[in-house]
Amino acid sequence: MPQQRSDEPFINVVSASLDDVPLALGTVAMAVIKLMSDSEVSLERLSRAISSDQGLSARIIRKANSAFYATGNRITTLPLAIMKIGFSATRSIAIT
């Protein structure tokens, strides 16, 4: 950790230290983040990237079928699950 100077706010020291911390995101999560930075990413392209991670796919489908999103119709496909919960929730699930 860098030495803190008396005139340097503590937050700057902590922030500088975070640059040395490796991210523990998987390759699929990183691909999802990159795809979602494109405002014109297609649902098909996003679904294809996520489908390579069975665990992530299952979490998204499970979320779409949760009581919070319940509409009476069971969601069984990844594209429908992403449409139901939205890109923001999909991204949140991918990075957690």
C-alpha positions, 0 to 999 in steps of 0.5 A: 500500500502506498505511503499516505502523505499528510496532505493526501486524503485517505480516499486517494490512497485507498483508490490508488491501492485498488489498482493492484487488486485483481478482479475475480470475474470470469471470462463470461462475466467480462464478455457480458460487461463488454457486450452490454457497454454496446448500446446496440447489443442484440439479445441473441448475441448476449444470450449466446455469450451467457449460454456458455456458462451453465451456472450463470444461465441457470441463475438468470432463468431462476431469477426470471421465474422468481416471485418478484418477476412472476407472471404465471408463465414459466420461463425456460429459455435464456433469451426470454429470461433476459427479456423478462428481467432486463439488461441491468438485472442480467448484468448484475447477476453476471458480476456477482 
